């Protein structure tokens, strides 16, 4: 079988059977397209001719092209998934990626913004923006409910139940989770829905002036604009608010498993990185203030 046909079949599988998000499928397609190009350049279009040595040569080529270890690891993960699929479908007799390991990546703790700086964005929005309630709601949902930006943009009006104080969120792999909505968040959401009432439960929860759903690029611009006014951390993306939310919950004594459910993580290990962030913050506080430090 041709490598391009295998890639097309695998992407259909990830989209229709595994129900991966459009962004994940898009990322896989880009990574696998790069591998296809390498195969064609080396006359290896038939999947039966691809072995572990050839894939190692591809990894080396990526390194020579100055790809970071994180990017190489991601591309290898895409290949691993595709060849696992080919092996299960009996398109190949041996999986050439099964024994290959990801390059070692130094662990980077996620950056976070302080509670004070996030709360300050609400004051700035009130003073400077023509539509402050929309800005507040964006921050309430990303930080207060620990949402991913894609989850925020895809919220429907019917996903929010202000009476019960809960939000139904569709996360990665179309998995649905229930997230609590805090009292302050409820007030801002009530004000927002009073200003922008909905006619149908199927309507987007967050909309622009034309009643259309908000898109991720717009959310990125808004978050970057307001975080730039209150913090000097390098990254100022919507995901920083999710990182900050998780860390602040653990700082204040939240149970790790409860935080896992709120974030929608499949594996507890993914959530545990935030415990390391909290420990590092404790160490810094100790060194700053303890006489024996």
C-alpha positions in Angstrom: 0.0 0.0 0.0 1.1 3.5 -0.8 2.1 5.7 2.2 -0.3 8.5 1.1 -3.3 6.1 1.0 -2.4 4.8 4.5 -2.2 8.4 5.8 -5.6 9.3 4.3 -7.1 6.1 5.9 -5.6 6.9 9.3 -6.8 10.5 9.3 -10.3 9.3 8.5 -10.0 6.8 11.4 -8.9 9.6 13.8 -11.7 11.9 12.7 -14.6 9.5 12.4 -13.9 6.6 14.8 -11.5 8.1 17.5 -13.4 11.4 17.2 -10.3 13.5 17.7 -10.8 17.3 17.6 -10.4 19.1 14.2 -7.2 20.8 15.6 -5.6 17.4 16.5 -6.4 15.9 13.1 -5.0 19.0 11.4 -1.8 18.7 13.4 -1.5 15.0 12.6 -2.0 15.7 8.9 0.8 18.3 8.9 3.2 16.0 10.7 2.4 13.0 8.5 2.6 15.1 5.3 6.2 16.0 6.3 7.0 12.2 6.6 5.3 11.5 3.2 7.6 14.1 1.6 10.7 12.4 3.1 9.4 9.0 1.9 9.0 10.3 -1.6 12.4 11.9 -1.6 13.9 8.5 -0.7 11.8 6.3 -2.9 10.0 4.7 0.0 6.4 5.2 -1.0 5.4 1.6 -0.3 4.7 1.0 3.4 6.2 -2.5 3.3 9.6 -1.0 2.6 9.5 1.3 5.7 11.5 -0.1 8.6 12.7 1.2 11.9 16.1 2.2 10.4 14.4 4.4 7.9 12.3 6.1 10.5 15.4 6.7 12.6 17.0 8.4 9.6 13.9 10.6 9.4 14.3 11.5 13.1 18.0 12.4 12.4 17.0 14.5 9.5 14.5 16.4 11.6 17.2 17.1 14.1 19.5 18.4 11.3 16.7 20.7 10.3 16.9 22.2 13.8 13.5 20.9 14.9 13.2 21.0 18.7 12.9 17.7 20.6 9.2 18.5 21.5 8.4 18.8 17.7 10.3 15.6 16.9 8.5 13.8 19.7 5.2 15.0 18.4 5.9 13.8 14.8 7.0 10.4 16.1 3.8 10.1 18.1 1.8 10.7 14.9 3.8 8.0 13.1 3.4 5.7 16.0 -0.4 6.1 15.9 -0.5 5.6 12.1 1.7 2.4 12.0 -0.2 1.0 15.0 -3.4 1.5 13.0 -1.7 -0.2 9.9 -0.6 -3.2 12.1 -4.0 -3.7 13.6 -5.6 -3.6 10.2 -3.0 -6.2 9.0 -1.7 -3.9 6.3 1.9 -4.5 7.6 3.4 -7.6 9.3 5.7 -5.6 11.7 5.3 -2.2 13.3 8.5 -0.2 12.5 7.8 2.3 15.3 7.0 -0.1 18.1 10.6 -0.1 19.6 11.4 3.5 19.0 11.5 5.9 21.9 10.7 9.6 22.0 13.7 11.9 22.5 14.2 12.9 26.1 12.6 16.3 26.7 13.6 18.4 29.7 10.4 19.1 31.8 9.2 22.7 31.7 6.8 23.8 34.3 4.0 25.9 32.9 4.0 29.6 33.5 1.2 31.0 35.5 -0.3 34.4 36.2 -1.0 35.5 39.8 -4.5 35.7 41.2 -4.1 39.4 41.7 -3.1 40.0 38.1 -6.0 38.0 36.7 -8.5 39.9 38.9 -6.9 43.2 37.8 -7.9 42.4 34.1 -11.6 42.8 35.2 -10.9 46.3 36.5 -9.0 47.3 33.3 -11.8 45.9 31.1 -14.4 47.9 33.1 -12.4 51.2 32.5 -11.1 50.7 29.0 -13.4 48.4 26.9 -16.7 49.3 25.1 -18.0 45.8 26.0 -16.4 44.9 29.4 -18.9 42.2 30.2 -17.8 40.0 27.3 -14.2 40.4 28.4 -15.1 39.5 31.9 -17.0 36.4 30.8 -14.1 35.2 28.6 -11.8 35.4 31.6 -14.4 33.9 33.9 -14.8 30.8 31.7 -11.1 30.3 30.8 -9.9 30.9 34.4 -12.9 30.3 36.6 -13.9 27.1 34.8 -10.4 26.1 33.6 -11.5 25.7 30.0 -9.5 25.2 26.9 -10.0 27.9 24.3 -11.6 25.4 21.8 -14.0 24.4 24.6 -14.9 28.0 25.3 -15.6 28.8 21.6 -17.8 25.7 21.2 -20.1 26.3 24.2 -23.8 26.4 23.4 -26.3 28.5 25.5 -27.9 25.2 26.6 -24.6 24.0 28.1 -25.0 26.6 30.9 -27.3 26.0 33.9 -27.1 29.0 36.1 -29.7 27.7 38.6 -27.6 24.7 39.4 -24.3 26.5 38.8 -22.9 24.0 36.3 -21.5 24.0 32.8 -21.5 21.1 30.4 -18.2 21.1 28.5 -17.3 19.0 25.4 -13.6 18.3 25.6 -11.0 16.3 23.7 -12.3 13.2 22.0 -15.9 14.6 22.3 -15.9 13.6 26.0 -18.4 15.6 28.1 -17.7 16.7 31.6 -19.6 18.9 34.1 -17.7 21.9 35.6 -18.9 23.9 38.5 -19.5 27.7 38.0 -18.5 29.9 41.0 -20.7 32.6 42.4 -18.7 35.5 40.9 -18.7 33.8 37.5 -22.5 33.3 37.8 -23.0 37.1 38.4 -21.0 38.0 35.3 -22.7 35.4 33.2 -26.1 36.6 34.3 -25.2 40.1 33.4 -23.9 38.9 30.0 -27.0 37.0 29.2 -29.2 40.0 30.2 -27.2 42.2 27.7 -27.0 39.4 25.0 -30.1 37.3 25.5 -30.4 33.9 23.6 -33.3 32.7 21.7 -32.3 29.0 21.3 -30.3 26.6 23.5 -28.4 25.6 20.3 -27.0 29.2 19.9 -23.3 29.8 20.7 -23.0 31.0 24.3 -20.4 33.6 23.4 -21.2 35.7 20.4 -20.0 38.9 18.6 -22.3 41.8 17.8 -23.6 39.9 14.7 -24.6 37.0 16.9 -21.9 34.7 15.5 -19.7 32.4 17.6 -16.4 33.8 18.8 -13.3 32.2 17.2 -10.0 31.2 18.8 -7.9 33.9 17.2 -10.2 36.6 18.7 -9.9 35.0 22.1 -6.1 34.8 21.8 -6.0 38.6 20.9 -8.2 39.5 23.9 -6.3 37.4 26.4 -2.9 38.6 25.2 -4.0 42.2 25.2 -5.2 42.1 28.8 -2.6 39.8 30.3 0.1 42.1 28.7 -1.3 44.9 30.9 -0.9 43.0 34.2 1.9 40.5 33.9 5.4 40.1 32.4 5.3 36.3 31.9 6.5 35.3 28.4 3.4 33.5 27.2 0.1 35.3 27.4 -2.2 32.8 25.8 -5.6 31.6 26.9 -4.0 28.3 28.1 -2.1 30.3 30.7 -5.4 31.0 32.4 -6.1 27.3 32.5 -2.6 26.6 34.0 -3.2 29.3 36.5 -6.6 28.1 37.5 -5.3 24.5 38.2 -2.3 25.8 40.2 -4.4 28.2 42.3 -6.9 25.5 43.1 -4.1 23.2 44.3 -2.5 26.1 46.2 -5.8 26.5 48.1 -6.1 22.9 49.1 -8.1 21.4 46.3 -8.1 17.6 45.9 -5.9 16.5 42.9 -8.6 14.1 41.6 -11.2 16.8 41.7 -8.9 19.1 39.7 -8.3 16.3 37.2 -12.1 16.0 36.7 -12.5 19.8 36.3 -9.7 20.0 33.7 -11.0 17.0 31.8 -7.7 15.1 31.9 -7.7 11.5 31.0 -4.7 10.6 33.1 -3.9 11.8 36.6 -0.2 12.2 35.7 -1.1 15.1 33.4 -2.7 16.9 36.3 0.2 16.1 38.6 2.4 18.7 36.8 0.5 21.4 38.6 1.5 19.9 42.0 5.1 20.5 40.9 4.3 24.1 40.0 2.7 24.6 43.5 5.8 23.1 45.2 8.1 25.4 43.2 6.0 28.4 44.3 6.3 27.2 47.9 10.1 26.9 47.6 10.3 30.5 46.2 8.1 31.8 49.0 10.3 30.0 51.6 13.5 31.4 50.2 12.1 34.9 50.0 10.7 35.0 53.5 12.1 32.3 55.9 15.0 33.4 58.1 16.6 30.0 57.8 16.5 29.9 54.0 
